[in-house]
């Protein structure tokens, strides 16, 4: 098991920059990749996450190592949990989520199910999962902490940047984070300008539709035109 002292993390400066972006911007600049399975959703709206990955691999239906991860992760970490897409048992509920929030974990993403839906909504602690199931988990192991895992179809290494919002969960490889954040910031500026252009078209009485077309459209359409 890799110790926390040997894990490379993205810097606090990069995390602060990431908090001003969103999952769609990062997925776009990674070539429409990096997003987990669409079934992994927040338990309630508005539960955004930005932080560094603390990875957990579980035996299907068993949460022993998830318990240990809650007490091993540092404040600001995001627990990224490979639950092997298991659908027979929930991996956590109100009690574990309450502890995770109390110790300062940023959020939990699980490729599997959880329970205590109403309580988790009221707790207002970011949890992403594939749904809900009353059956509780086993607590026997085995499992792994801080190893490279796959969660929701995406490779995740300890220390990777995690960005999650109502659109889904995106993993940004830590070694590419600075470059990708710069590209995402540039794309955000471009999209903000496009929104202003759209509003200008509306405000001016919809007189010049050519204002609306993105600059790249004409060039890409040429090969389909006679």
C-alpha positions in Angstrom: 0.0 0.0 0.0 1.3 3.4 -1.0 1.7 5.8 2.0 0.3 9.3 1.9 3.8 10.7 2.2 4.7 9.2 -1.2 1.6 10.3 -3.1 2.1 13.2 -5.4 -0.8 15.7 -5.3 -1.9 18.7 -7.4 -1.1 21.9 -5.6 -3.6 24.0 -3.6 -3.2 26.7 -6.3 -4.4 24.3 -9.0 -7.3 23.2 -6.8 -8.4 26.8 -6.3 -8.3 27.3 -10.1 -10.3 24.2 -10.7 -13.0 25.4 -8.3 -13.8 28.2 -10.9 -14.3 25.6 -13.7 -16.7 22.7 -14.2 -16.7 19.1 -15.3 -17.7 19.8 -18.9 -14.9 22.2 -19.5 -12.3 19.7 -18.3 -13.9 16.8 -20.3 -13.8 19.0 -23.4 -10.1 19.9 -23.2 -9.3 16.2 -22.6 -10.8 15.3 -25.9 -14.2 14.4 -24.5 -12.8 11.9 -22.1 -12.1 11.6 -18.4 -15.8 11.4 -17.3 -17.0 8.4 -15.3 -20.0 6.3 -16.1 -23.2 8.5 -16.4 -24.9 6.3 -13.8 -22.6 7.7 -11.1 -24.6 10.7 -9.9 -24.8 13.0 -6.8 -27.3 12.0 -4.1 -28.7 15.5 -4.4 -28.3 18.5 -6.6 -25.5 21.0 -6.0 -23.1 18.6 -4.3 -20.0 19.8 -6.2 -16.6 18.3 -5.5 -13.1 19.6 -6.2 -10.1 17.8 -4.5 -7.5 15.2 -4.8 -8.2 11.5 -5.1 -7.6 9.0 -2.3 -8.3 5.7 -4.0 -10.0 2.7 -2.4 -10.5 -0.8 -3.9 -13.2 -3.0 -2.3 -14.3 -6.6 -2.5 -17.7 -6.5 -4.0 -20.3 -5.9 -1.3 -17.6 -5.3 1.4 -16.7 -1.9 2.9 -14.0 -2.7 5.4 -11.3 -0.8 3.5 -13.7 2.1 3.0 -14.0 2.5 6.8 -10.2 2.5 7.0 -10.0 5.1 4.2 -12.2 7.5 6.1 -9.7 7.5 9.0 -6.6 7.5 6.7 -7.4 10.3 4.2 -6.4 13.9 4.8 -8.7 16.9 4.9 -9.7 17.9 1.4 -9.2 14.4 -0.1 -11.9 12.8 -2.2 -12.5 9.1 -1.7 -12.7 7.5 -5.1 -14.0 4.0 -4.5 -13.9 1.0 -6.9 -16.9 -0.9 -5.7 -16.8 -3.2 -8.8 -20.2 -2.0 -9.9 -21.7 -4.3 -7.2 -25.5 -3.9 -7.0 -26.4 -6.3 -4.1 -25.4 -4.2 -1.1 -24.9 -0.6 -0.2 -21.3 0.5 0.6 -22.2 3.3 3.1 -25.0 5.2 4.7 -25.7 8.0 7.1 -23.2 7.1 9.8 -20.2 6.7 7.6 -21.0 9.8 5.6 -21.4 11.8 8.8 -17.9 10.7 9.9 -16.4 11.5 6.6 -17.9 15.0 6.7 -16.7 15.5 10.3 -13.1 14.7 9.6 -13.0 17.0 6.5 -13.1 14.7 3.6 -14.2 16.6 0.5 -16.6 14.0 -0.9 -17.0 10.3 -1.8 -17.4 8.8 -5.3 -18.5 5.1 -5.4 -18.9 2.7 -8.3 -21.7 1.0 -6.5 -24.7 1.8 -4.3 -25.4 3.6 -1.0 -28.3 3.8 1.4 -30.2 6.3 3.7 -31.2 8.5 0.8 -33.1 11.1 2.7 -30.5 11.4 5.5 -27.7 11.8 2.9 -29.6 14.6 1.1 -30.1 16.4 4.4 -26.4 15.9 5.4 -25.4 18.0 2.4 -22.1 16.1 2.1 -21.1 15.3 -1.5 -21.6 11.6 -2.3 -21.8 10.2 -5.8 -23.1 6.7 -6.4 -25.1 4.5 -8.8 -28.2 4.5 -6.7 -29.6 3.2 -3.4 -30.1 -0.2 -1.8 -31.2 -1.1 1.8 -28.9 -4.1 2.2 -25.9 -3.3 4.3 -22.3 -4.4 3.4 -20.0 -7.0 4.7 -16.9 -5.9 6.7 -14.3 -8.6 6.1 -12.1 -7.3 3.3 -9.8 -7.6 1.5 -9.2 -4.3 -0.2 -6.5 -1.8 -1.1 -5.8 1.9 -0.4 -3.9 4.3 -2.6 -3.4 2.1 -5.6 -4.3 2.9 -9.2 -7.9 1.8 -9.7 -10.7 2.0 -12.2 -13.9 3.7 -11.1 -16.8 4.2 -13.4 -14.7 3.2 -16.3 -11.9 5.7 -15.7 -8.4 5.1 -14.5 -7.7 7.0 -11.2 -4.3 7.3 -9.5 -3.8 8.6 -5.9 -3.5 12.4 -6.0 -5.3 12.9 -9.3 -7.6 16.0 -9.5 -11.3 15.2 -9.1 -14.0 17.6 -10.4 -17.6 16.6 -9.9 -20.9 18.4 -10.3 -24.4 17.8 -11.5 -23.1 16.8 -14.9 -20.9 14.0 -13.5 -17.4 13.1 -12.3 -14.2 13.9 -14.2 -10.7 12.8 -13.3 -7.8 14.9 -14.4 -4.4 13.1 -14.3 -2.2 15.0 -11.8 0.8 15.1 -14.2 -1.4 16.9 -16.8 -3.5 19.0 -14.4 -1.7 22.4 -14.8 -1.8 22.3 -18.6 -5.4 21.0 -18.8 -6.6 23.7 -16.4 -5.0 26.4 -18.5 -6.8 25.0 -21.6 -10.1 24.8 -19.6 -9.7 28.4 -18.5 -9.2 29.5 -22.1 -12.3 27.6 -23.2 -14.3 29.1 -20.3 -13.3 32.6 -21.6 -14.3 31.6 -25.1 -17.7 30.3 -23.9 -18.4 33.4 -21.9 -17.7 35.5 -25.0 -20.1 33.3 -27.0 -22.8 33.8 -24.4 -22.3 37.6 -24.7 -22.6 37.3 -28.5 -25.9 35.4 -28.2 -27.3 38.0 -25.9 -26.2 40.7 -28.2 -28.1 39.0 -31.1 -31.2 39.0 -28.9 -30.8 42.6 -27.7 -30.4 43.9 -31.3 -33.6 42.4 -32.5 -32.2 39.2 -34.1 -31.0 41.1 -37.2 -27.7 39.4 -38.1 -27.7 35.6 -37.6 -24.1 35.4 -38.8 -23.2 36.7 -35.4 -24.2 33.4 -33.8 -22.2 30.9 -35.9 -19.0 29.8 -34.2 -15.9 30.6 -36.1 -15.0 27.0 -36.8 -18.4 26.0 -38.3 -17.9 27.2 -41.9 -14.5 25.5 -42.3 -15.8 22.1 -41.1 -18.9 22.2 -43.2 -17.0 22.9 -46.5 -16.4 19.2 -47.3 -20.1 18.5 -47.1 -21.2 21.3 -49.4 -21.2 21.2 -53.2 
